């Protein structure tokens, strides 16, 4: 099971995409670690300029096929949202009143192509979420 270092590296990597779209039209609104499984919920939203505000919550594994998934793998998988249509199934979980979708398909082929990257000791939160603009919650 990945330790907090993986989650910290992912939160740091995805923080950049709170101000820059990770995949048009989506910006990262949060990266919340799961306390029971090696997974994170990545919250995406359509950004401040969108006429219709839409949230998308994706559950992404931090272990795939028994191999740890690095922050780079997850980031590259999310960038893949802009390259095509993806079908997501409901995980049965809810976050902030919205359905959480299974985003594992975004990581298919990505994790197998690169070895996990060890970031050593990383400082910072294991995750974050903007409950409302300007209201940051850290994990």
C-alpha positions as CSV (number, residue, x, y, z in Angstrom):
1,X,0.0,0.0,0.0
2,X,1.4,3.4,-0.9
3,X,2.4,5.6,2.0
4,X,1.6,9.3,2.5
5,X,4.6,10.2,0.3
6,X,2.8,9.1,-2.8
7,X,-0.3,11.1,-1.9
8,X,1.8,14.1,-1.1
9,X,3.6,13.9,-4.4
10,X,0.2,13.6,-6.2
11,X,-1.3,16.6,-4.3
12,X,1.8,18.7,-5.2
13,X,1.7,17.6,-8.9
14,X,-2.1,18.3,-9.2
15,X,-1.9,21.7,-7.4
16,X,-0.5,23.2,-10.7
17,X,-3.8,22.3,-12.4
18,X,-5.9,24.3,-10.0
19,X,-5.0,27.4,-12.1
20,X,-4.3,25.7,-15.5
21,X,-6.7,23.2,-17.1
22,X,-5.6,19.6,-16.8
23,X,-7.8,18.7,-19.8
24,X,-10.1,21.3,-21.3
25,X,-12.5,22.4,-19.9
26,X,-11.5,20.8,-16.5
27,X,-9.4,22.2,-13.7
28,X,-8.4,20.3,-10.6
29,X,-10.5,21.3,-7.6
30,X,-9.1,18.7,-5.2
31,X,-7.2,15.5,-4.6
32,X,-8.6,13.7,-1.6
33,X,-6.9,10.6,-0.2
34,X,-9.0,7.5,0.7
35,X,-8.4,6.5,4.3
36,X,-9.3,2.8,3.7
37,X,-7.8,2.0,0.3
38,X,-4.8,3.0,-1.8
39,X,-7.0,5.4,-3.9
40,X,-7.6,9.1,-4.3
41,X,-10.6,11.0,-5.4
42,X,-9.7,13.7,-7.9
43,X,-12.3,16.5,-8.1
44,X,-12.5,18.4,-11.4
45,X,-14.6,21.4,-12.4
46,X,-15.1,23.4,-15.5
47,X,-13.5,26.5,-14.2
48,X,-14.5,30.1,-13.4
49,X,-15.2,31.2,-17.0
50,X,-17.6,28.3,-17.9
51,X,-21.2,29.2,-18.4
52,X,-22.4,25.8,-17.0
53,X,-20.4,24.7,-13.9
54,X,-20.0,21.0,-13.9
55,X,-18.1,18.9,-11.4
56,X,-16.6,15.5,-12.1
57,X,-15.3,13.3,-9.3
58,X,-13.0,10.4,-10.3
59,X,-11.7,7.6,-8.1
60,X,-8.2,6.7,-9.1
61,X,-6.1,3.8,-7.7
62,X,-2.6,4.2,-6.4
63,X,-1.8,0.6,-7.0
64,X,-2.5,-1.1,-10.3
65,X,-1.7,-4.7,-10.9
66,X,0.1,-4.9,-7.6
67,X,2.5,-2.1,-8.7
68,X,2.4,1.4,-7.1
69,X,1.2,4.2,-9.4
70,X,3.2,7.4,-9.2
71,X,2.0,11.0,-9.3
72,X,3.3,11.2,-12.8
73,X,1.1,8.3,-13.9
74,X,-2.0,9.8,-12.5
75,X,-1.2,13.2,-14.0
76,X,-0.6,11.7,-17.4
77,X,-3.8,9.8,-17.1
78,X,-5.8,12.9,-16.3
79,X,-4.2,14.7,-19.2
80,X,-5.7,11.9,-21.3
81,X,-9.2,13.2,-20.6
82,X,-8.6,15.8,-23.3
83,X,-7.7,13.2,-25.9
84,X,-11.0,11.3,-26.2
85,X,-14.3,10.2,-24.8
86,X,-14.2,8.0,-21.7
87,X,-17.0,6.0,-20.2
88,X,-17.0,5.9,-16.4
89,X,-19.0,3.7,-14.1
90,X,-20.4,4.8,-10.8
91,X,-18.3,3.5,-7.8
92,X,-21.1,3.5,-5.4
93,X,-19.4,6.3,-3.4
94,X,-20.4,9.9,-3.0
95,X,-18.2,13.0,-2.3
96,X,-19.5,16.5,-1.6
97,X,-23.0,15.3,-2.6
98,X,-21.9,14.1,-6.1
99,X,-21.4,10.6,-7.5
100,X,-17.8,9.4,-7.7
101,X,-16.9,7.8,-11.0
102,X,-14.3,5.0,-11.5
103,X,-11.4,6.6,-13.3
104,X,-9.2,3.5,-13.4
105,X,-9.5,3.3,-17.2
106,X,-7.5,6.6,-17.5
107,X,-4.5,4.8,-16.0
108,X,-4.6,1.7,-18.3
109,X,-1.4,1.5,-20.3
110,X,0.1,4.5,-18.5
111,X,1.2,2.6,-15.3
112,X,2.7,-0.3,-17.4
113,X,4.8,2.0,-19.5
114,X,6.8,3.8,-16.8
115,X,8.3,2.6,-13.5
116,X,7.1,4.3,-10.3
117,X,9.0,7.4,-9.3
118,X,10.1,7.6,-5.7
119,X,10.1,11.2,-4.5
120,X,11.8,10.5,-1.2
121,X,10.6,12.5,1.8
122,X,8.1,15.0,0.6
123,X,6.6,17.7,2.8
124,X,3.1,19.1,2.4
125,X,-0.5,17.9,2.7
126,X,-1.6,14.4,1.6
127,X,-4.5,16.1,-0.3
128,X,-6.6,19.1,-0.7
129,X,-10.1,20.2,-1.7
130,X,-11.7,23.6,-2.4
131,X,-15.1,23.3,-0.8
132,X,-15.9,26.7,-2.3
133,X,-13.6,29.2,-4.1
134,X,-11.2,30.5,-1.5
135,X,-12.1,27.8,1.0
136,X,-9.2,25.3,1.0
137,X,-9.4,22.1,3.1
138,X,-6.1,20.2,3.5
139,X,-5.7,16.5,4.4
